């Protein structure tokens, strides 16, 4: 069974631009969560989608948004990029949601210059 | 919200010895506690998890123990091998049982485990 696939693996963007990251969950998994990983703050929860609905949201500004499609694939969007948004963005899928048995992808490394 | 503290931040052990990593959590409603291993350039890999109705769980060389009263849980790795070298993260979350969960996984800051040959 294929794992969680995130694209692209690396991105370089300029301050003020927007970016869209993509995540394909493990086949059959209906829940997709997004996390931001930085050296200073560690791993922080952004949001969870289940059956195309955002179920939970972490403490991030409204510039961070996401969506989930009917095939469970998810996208995350960050608008008006700031230097502090530079991070590894990780997607995790789980079979039943509730953050149990969450399997992570390799992440998208975003650098804002 | 939940707060997870993890110690130590760095742990160096001789190959073949045991390693123990400890975490404490603050929210007594948390009922799901996974451990992840992250190697350089990769995403976190789920290695073992435990739910609040269980005190201990083992899988070959790794085990996790949970003390709900004290609100702490630990990862034990026996007979350590070079491939165990990585950063290990503990996490906690509230699983609402109907497939829902509040607030996502809250992670500790990580432990860099170094296995000395």
Interface residues (C-beta under 8 A of the other chain):
Chain A: X4 X31 X33 X35 X42 X43 X44 X45 X46 X47 X48 X50 X55 X56 X58 X59 X90 X96 X97 X98 X99 X100 X101 X102 X103 X104 X105 X106 X107
Chain B: X1 X32 X34 X36 X41 X42 X43 X44 X45 X46 X49 X89 X91 X93 X95 X96 X97 X98 X99 X100 X101 X102 X103 X104 X105 X106 X107 X108 X109 X110
